[in-house]
Amino acid sequence: MVVLSIPILILIGPPGAGKTMLAKRLPTILPPLSLQEALETTKIHSVAGKLPENATLISKRPYRSPHHTISDVVVF
């Protein structure tokens, strides 16, 4: 599975196939952010107003897990 080049990953399958388990563990198997990626991620969060006041540099990859009923307009 190639995850790094896919901005959005949609998991489809029958109940009990392990989609939720894989989705919850996906951030832990991704490589750590490089310094350049961390700076860029921190800038984006700062401009969007999503950076906590006491935060310095975001070192973990951002990961969102939207509800399955969310519309395409909200995701993109």
Order of alpha helices (4+ residues) and beta strands (2+ residues): alpha-alpha-alpha
